[in-house]
Amino acid sequence: MLTNVEKHTIYDIQQNLNKETVVQRLSEISDKYCIKMEMWQPYKDAVKTVHAKLSLIRFK
């Protein structure tokens, strides 16, 4: 699930959250300034691929 934490809204719910899907979806979201996420390596790689300069916040 991709959400906007600040606005408390859902961007999208995907059944497939492999790196390629996450990269594609992150590329389509324009209003991001940091990423709060589960620190699973494919997610981290996807964020670095799309937005290397964004801050990553660990989700527990």
C-alpha positions in Angstrom: 0.0 0.0 0.0 1.3 3.4 -0.9 0.0 6.2 1.3 0.4 9.9 1.8 1.2 10.0 5.6 0.8 13.8 5.8 -2.7 13.9 4.2 -3.8 10.5 5.6 -4.8 9.2 2.2 -4.0 6.1 0.1 -2.2 6.5 -3.2 -2.6 3.0 -4.4 -2.9 -0.6 -3.3 -1.0 -3.1 -5.4 -1.0 -6.9 -5.2 2.5 -7.1 -6.7 5.0 -5.0 -4.8 8.2 -6.2 -6.4 10.9 -3.6 -7.2 9.7 -2.9 -10.8 6.1 -2.2 -9.7 7.3 0.1 -6.8 9.7 2.0 -9.2 6.9 2.5 -11.7 4.4 3.7 -9.1 6.8 6.0 -7.3 7.7 7.6 -10.6 4.0 8.6 -11.0 3.7 10.3 -7.6 5.0 13.9 -7.7 4.4 15.3 -4.3 6.9 13.4 -2.2 9.6 14.8 -0.1 10.5 11.8 2.1 9.7 8.1 2.1 8.5 6.2 5.1 8.8 2.6 4.4 9.4 -0.9 5.6 13.2 -1.4 5.1 12.9 -4.4 2.8 15.9 -4.3 0.4 13.8 -4.3 -2.8 11.8 -1.3 -1.5 15.0 0.6 -0.6 16.4 -0.1 -4.0 13.3 1.1 -5.7 13.3 4.4 -3.8 17.0 4.9 -4.6 16.3 4.2 -8.3 13.6 6.8 -8.5 14.5 9.4 -5.9 18.0 9.0 -4.6 18.0 12.3 -2.8 14.8 11.7 -0.7 15.1 10.9 3.0 14.1 7.4 4.1 12.2 7.0 7.4 12.1 3.5 8.8 8.6 2.1 9.3 8.3 -0.3 12.3 
